[in-house]
């Protein structure tokens, strides 16, 4: 994994003034955390490209920016990602008789473009965001993977098109962070999710998943090379199980490719346990042992209380899996102070408020894992694709005319000034975003009303909830130079499973029955039939008190920027009563304490980037 950045304008001569190299250098330096192993830049008359590298494949020869030439056609690439079908692509390009200088997937993408143009995008299986400056055509290409696992932001600064893996690269170029009404609607009405294609900051965009941009003398074209399609499912249940099992196993084994040791995150749940079991089995073939990591919080053994979302702790099931797959396991714990302190580092990593302590704790855990491993496989995205969340099953949730994980607008507005709320109307903004997404849902005319609604819920999860978790995984891992891979986010799995009827996805009323079938023979029954439990959080009441203390201190500080929008009387009432851990305002984990943490993040964000309401 890496960080990429650059700019383009075919009417300028960037080599004529030292300013442009300084800007490109600053952009590169802002992304060093994404690529601590190597970095470089290249400046052309009409373009600049910068790269920071985390070395995973071809450790010695895969440095970037990388240039190549085929039949007089010359181009240079900067690339962030990993391909999982590199050898197949080399065979595809075989008739072109290319003389490769490296074993890296970067060079394969570069020559794929030089020989096949943008048609080559159709053949890529992986996670990626890259830019290619076509020196011969004086044009620039930017592309992003189908599911949007890897990020890519852009903005026009006057005449210059500027891009980077994270917003901070654009700010390093010299773009000033600004907010508008839509920014606040994104943060307060949709956050920690955000609308696909928006960069939250005013005028900033994010390249859509499955899209590419071409910049040339005619201007900018934003085109889709992939979209999810609704198709009739004709396989029997037995054949469906067999196909899903093959796809999952193939995806996991492909994503184990690395020239350095890999590890997995293991929670003791079905999703991560299946990934870990497949990895352990594959490594055992060559006599190697898998290293696994689990995460928890100091004091949870004493303070944990089961609720509707988390019925059990992870540790007993982690122990069962470690014994079963014989992994080399490391237990990691986070205390209250670290979790609270990392709230601000999480904003540094994401460049905006995020999933509060759900994100800050993951950032902390990734920083510990990165001391020993640079590549990990996770169980992310299985619930969104296979239907694991409560809102797939509870009619009261999927009958609501709103995002089922974020329908309670009252909790979001409870602490802000009335004048500010009437000005931004983020509830109306969120409703419009929901309505627009539902309209986009891929459907078949033959779908029953229930199946139609299931497709809508699945689509909303893929486009919104899953993207939030993918963004969390990318920023929290890459902030410490850790590459986190997500085998379930293989577009082949999504394309197939999206079109499987619900009675097969939830066969005999069993949640995620297809994945459960895949795990038979690989996982112990205790894990296989464990009731779903999400990512852990702390149940120590001392954590909430710590957050309340910090927010009270902010409220008493006149210069704290969040005081321009907070209603202090509402805040005083809110802080005087215990928070409801069973009524999340986002997802399954973000309730009262996480709202306090989110406010702390918003204040830090406003302060750091000098933002105003």
N, C-alpha and C positions, 0 to 999 in steps of 0.2 A: 504494500500500500504506500501511497505517496500523497503529496500535495502539489497541485498544479495552479498556475496563474499566468496571466499575460494580457496583452492588448493588441488591437488591430485598427488600422485606419489607412486605406490605400491612397489617401491624398497627402499624407504626411511623410517626412523623412525623419524617422526616430533616431537615426545615427548622426544627425546634424547637431544635436545638443546633448550635453552631459546629463541634463535633467531626466531624460527618459531611461537611461541605464540606472540612475539612482532610484527612480520609481520602481523599476523592475526588480532591483535588488531588495528594496524594502518589502515588496510583495512576497518575494521568495523567503525572506527572513521571518515574515509573519507566520509562515506555515512550516517552520522547521520541526515542530512537534510531530507533524504527520510523516516526516521523513528525516530522522536523525542520522542516517548512515551516509548520505551524500547529498550534494545539492549543486546546481549549476543554472546558468541562464544563457540565452542567446538573443541578440538584438539584430533584427533585419531593418531595412529601410521602412517597411510598412507594418511590421509586427514585432512583438516581443514575447518570448516564452520563457517561463521559469519552472523549476522542478525541485522538489525535495524528496528524497528516496528512503523508503524503508525496504531494505534488501531481503527478499524472500526467495526469488527465483533468479538463477544466474547471478550469483553474488558479486562476481568480478567484472562482468562485461555488459551488464544491463543498464548502465548509467544513461541519464537523460539530461537535457533534450537529445533526442536521437534522430539523426538525419539518414535519408536513404534516397537512392535514385534507381529508376527502372525505365529503360528505353527513353532516356532523356527527360523523364518526368521526375522532378525532385521535390521532396517534402520533408518536414521536420515535425516530430510528435513530442508532446508531453502527455503522460498517461498515469492515471490513478486507478488501480484495480487489479483484478486477477481473472484470467481466462481459465476455464475448466475443460476446454476442448482444443487445446493448442495443437496437439498432434494431429487431430482430424483436420484442422485448418491448414497445417503444413501439407497434408496430402491433397487437400482441395487446391492449394496453390502450386502443386507439383508441376503441372503443365507449363508454368511460367519460368521454370528452371532458375529459381532465385538462389543466389549464393548468400546464405545467412552468415552473419558475423557473430551472432550470439545465439543462446538457447532461450532467450526471453520471449514472453508473449508480446511485449512491446513491439519488437521488430516484426512479428507476424501481423499485428494490426497495421503497422505502417505500410508493409508491402501488400497487404490485402487492399488497402486504399489505393495504392499506386497502380495496382493491376485491375481492380474491380470497381473502384469508386465507392460510393455510399451503398451500393448493393451488398458490399461485404458485411455491413452491419447485421443483415439478416442471419448470418451464419455464426455470430458470436454467442457463446454460452459463458456468462460470467457476470461479474460486478465491475462496473467501470464508469469513468468519466474521463474523456480525453479531448485534446485539441490538436489538430494537425494544420500547420501552416503550409499551404501548397505554394511553394516558391515559383513554380512554373506558371501557374494560373493566377498568382497573386490573390489568393483566396484563403479563407480560414474555415475549418470545419470544427464544430464542437458536438459531441455525442454523449449520451447517458444511457446506462443500462435499462432494461425493460421495466424493472420494478423500482428503480430509483434507490438502490442500495448505496451507491456512491453519489455524493452531492456535487453540484456545480451551479454557482451563482454568477450573475452578470448584470451589468448596468452600463448605460451610455453616459459618459462624462462629456457633454457637449458633442463633439464629433467622434470621440474615441470610444470604441467598444472595449470594455474592461471585464475580465472574468477571473474567478478563483474558486478553489475548493470550499472556501468558507468566506463569509462576509468580511472578516478581518483583512483578507488580502485586498479587497476593494478599498477598504479604509486606508490601508498602507499605501495604496496608489495615490491617495489624496482625496477620494470621495468623502464628503462629510456625512456622517450618519444623521438622518432626519426621520421624524415621525409625522404621519398625517392621521386623519380620522380612521382610515382603513387599517393602519398599523395598530391602533388601540383596539379596534374591533377584532383583529387577529389575536392579540394578546389576551384580551379579557372575554371575548365572546367565543373564541375557538380554542385558545391556548390550553395546554401546550401543543395542540395540533396547529397546523396552519394550512391555508388553501394551497393546493399544488400550483406551482408556477409563481407564487409570490415569495418575495424575500423578506417580508414583514416590514423592513425599512422602506421609507418612501422611495419610489422609482426603482427599487431593486427587484430583480426577477430571479427565478430558479428554473433552469432548464427542466422541462417536464420529463418524467420517466418515459423511455421508449421513443424519445424525440432526438432530432439533431438540428443544428443551425448551420446554415451556410452564409458566409459574409463575402461579398465580392463587389465588383463595380456597380452591380444593379441594386445593391442594398442588402437587407437581411431577410432570409427565408427560414421559418421555423416549421419543420416537417416531422410527421410521425413515420417511423419505420416499423412500429409494432403497436397493435392495440389488442386488448382482450376481446375475444369473440364468444358469443353464445352459440352453442352447437348441441345438436341432439346426442344423447348418450345411449349407445346401443349395446354396450358390453353387459354381460351377466354380472351378478354380484361376485361370483367366484373369480371371473376374469378381471373385474375391477380391482379386487383385492390384490390379485397377482400383479397387475400393472402398477398400482400404487406402491406396492412393496419393492418392485424393481426400480421404479423412479426414485424413491427415497434412498435406497441403498446405493444406486448409481450416483446420485447427487452427493451424498456424503463421501463416498470413496473418491469421486473426482475432486472434491474440495479439500481432500487431505494432501494434495500435491504441494510440496514445499521442499526447499533445499535445507531447511532448518527444522528442528523438532516442533511438533504441534501439540496442543492440549485441547481439552474441552471444558466447558462450564457444565456442571452437573448439579441439578437441584433435587434429584430424586423423583421428579415428575416424568410423565410419559415422554414428552418431547425431547428433553435434553438427555434422558436415559437411553432412548433409542439411538440418538446420534452417537453417544458415548460407547454404546455396545457395539455398533457397527465399526467405529474407529478402533476399538480395542481388539475386535476380531481380526480386522485387517492387519493391524500392527503385529499381532501374535503370529501371523504367517511368516514374518521375517524375524521372529524372536524378540520383538520390541514390546515395551510396556507403555501403555497410555498414561499420561499424567492428567488428572482431573482436579477441578477446583469447585468448591461450594462456598456460598456466601450466607452470612447470618449477622445478627446484631448482638452486642454485649447485653446480657440481661434478659434475652428473649425466653430462655428456658424457664425463668421465674415469672416473667410478666405476660407471656403469651396467653391470649384468650381467644378461643375459636369464634368465628363469626360466619356470616353467610358466604363471604368471599374466600376466607382462609380457614379451612376446617382443621388443618393439621400443620405441624412444623415440618420442615424439610429434613432435619438431621437424621431421624431414624431411617428414612427411605434412602438418603445418601449412603448411610452405612451399609444398607442391604445391597445397593448397587456396587459399591466399592468392593465388597466381598465377592459379588457375583462376577464382575468383569476383571477383578484382580488389578485394578488401576493403582497407580502411585498417587495418592490423594492428599490434597492440601486444603485444610479448613481455614477460611478467612472470616474475620469478624470486624465490624465497624462499631465504634463507640459514639456516644452522643455528640461530643465535641467535634470529632472528625466529620461526622455527617453534616453538622451545622456549618462548619467551616467550608466544606466542599460545595455548599450551596452557591457560593460566589465563584469558585473555580469552575463550576458547571456552567455558569453564565459566560465565563471567559472562553470555555470550550465551545459553547453553542452560539455565542454572540447575542444571546437573547434569553429571557426567562424560559425555563423548560419544565421538566417533570419534577421539580422541587427535589425532595430527598430521594425519590425513586431514581432520579438521575445523579444526584450528588453521591449517593452511596455506590452506584455502579461505577462512577468515575473513580472513586476511592479504591474500589476492588480492582479495577483495571490497572490502576497505577501499581498495585502490588503484584498482580500477575505479570505485568510487563518487565519486572525485575528478573524473571526467570524464563518467560516464553514471549515470542513475538507473533505467534499465530495461534488462534483459538477457533474452535467451532462451537456454535451455540444452537439452542433450540428455538430461537425467535421465529415468528411468523406462522407456526403450526396452528395456533388457535384461530388466527384470522382466515387461513385457507381451509382448514378442516372443520371449522365451526365449533370451537371450544368454549367461547364466552357465553355467559348467561343470556345475553340479548339474542343469541341464536335460538334459544329454547323457550324463554319466557315470553308468552304472548303479550303480557302487559308492557314489556319493554319494546318489542318490535312492532307493536301497534301504535306506539307514540309517533307523532309526526315530527320527529326530531332525531338528532344523533342519539342512539340509545345509551351511549356511554357518557353523555354530557347533556342531559335534558333539563337539569335543574339550574335555570338561569338565576334564580333567586339567591343561591349560594354565592354566585359570582358577583352579584351587584350589591351584596349586603353591607359592604364597608366603604362604598364610595359616595362622594358628594352627589346630591340629586342633580345639580346643574350640569355636572360632568356627565352623568348617566344620560340625561336628556339630549346632550349634544352628540354623544357618540352612538347611542342606540345600538349597542353591540348585540343585544338579543335579536333585533330585527336582521342584523347582518348575518348572524349565525343561522337564522331560519332560511334566509335567501341562499346561503351556501349549501345547506342541506337540500333544499328544493332543487337547486341546479344539479347536485350530484345524483339525486334519484332519477332525474330525467335522463342522465347519461348512461344509466345501467344497461348493460347488454342483456337482451331478452330474446325469447322465442315466442312467436304468436301462439304456439301450442301450450305455453306455460299455464298452469292453473293459477288462481289468485294467490294461493299459499306459496306455490313455487316461485311465482313472480316476486312476492315479498321476500322470500329467502334469498333470491338473487340480489335484491336491493340491499339487504343487510350485508351480504357477502361483499358486494361492490363497495359499500360505505366503509367496511372494515379494511379492504385492500387499499382504497384511495386515501383513507384518513387515519384510522387507528394504527394500522400496520406501518404507515409512513412515519408516524410519531415515534414508534419503537425503533424503526430502522435508523432514524436520525439520532435517537439517543444512543444506539449501539455504535454508530460510526463516530460520533464526537467523543463519547466517553472512552472508547478504545484508542482512537487515533491521537487523542490528546497526550497519551503516554507512549505513542509509537507501538501500539498493539494492533494487529490486524485481526478483526473479528469477522468470521465468515458465517453465513446463514444458509445452510443447505436446503431448508424448506422453501426459501425464496428463489428456487429454481423455476424459471418461467415455464418449463415443461410440466412441472408439478401443478403450478397454478392453472395453466391452460386445461389440463385434464380434470383436476378436482373441481374447478369452478362449474363444470357442466355435469357433474355427477348428481343425480337426484337426491333430495334430502333423505329419503327412506334408506338410501345406501350409506350416506355420510353419517347418519344416526341410526344404524341398523338395529332393530329391536329396541329402540329407545336408548341405545348406549352412545354417549357423547364420544365423538371422534372414533367411532368403531373401526374405521378404515386403518387408522394408525395403530389402534389396539391390535388388529389382526396382523399388521406388519411386525409388531413386537413379540408375537407368540413364538416361543422357542428361543428368543433372545433376551427377554426380560423375566424376572421373577413375578409371580402372580401378585405379590403385595404391591409392586410398582405398577404393573400392567393395569390393575383395577383400582389404583389409587384415585380418589376424588380430586379433581383439578384444584390446584392451589397456585395462585400467582406468585410473582416475584416477592420475596419477603420484605417486610418493613419492621421497624422497631415498635415494640409495644411498651417501652419504658416510658412512664409518665414524665420522667425527668426531661425527656427530649422535648416534649411539648412545652414544659415550663421554661426551658432554655430559649426556645423560639419566641415565646410570649415576652420574655424579658428583653430580648433583642428588638422585637417590634415596638415594645413600650418605649425603649430608649430612642428609637427612631422617631416615634410620635412626639417625643419631648424635645426633639432637635429641630428647631425652626428651619434650618437650612437643608434638611433632608428633602430631596425633590419629590418624594411620594406624598408629602404632606399637602401638595398642591391639589391632589385629587382625593385624598382620604377624608372621610367624615369621622372626626375624633369621637363624637358621642356614640356613633354606631360601633366604632372600634372598641371603645371602653366596655360596652355591653357584651361584645363578642368575646373579649379576653377574660371576662369575669365568670364565664360558665365553661364547664368541661366540653371538649369537642366531641362530636359524634363520629366515632370510628366506623360506624356501619352505614353511613350515608355519603358516599363519595360524590364529589362534584365533577370528577373526571375519572373514567375507567373504574377500576375496582379498589384502588389503593389511596387515591387522593381525596382525603376528607378534611376535617378541621385543621389538624396540624400542618397538612400540606398547603392549605390556603395561606396560613401564616408564613410558611416557607416561601411560597410563591410571591407574596408581597415583599418579603426581604429581597428576593431576586429582582423584582421590578425596580425597587429603590436602587439597588446596586447597579443595575443596568442603566438606569437614567443618569446616575452619577458618573459612571465610567465613560459613557458615550456622550455626556453633556446633552441629554435629551430633555425636552419639555413637553408637557401635555397640551 
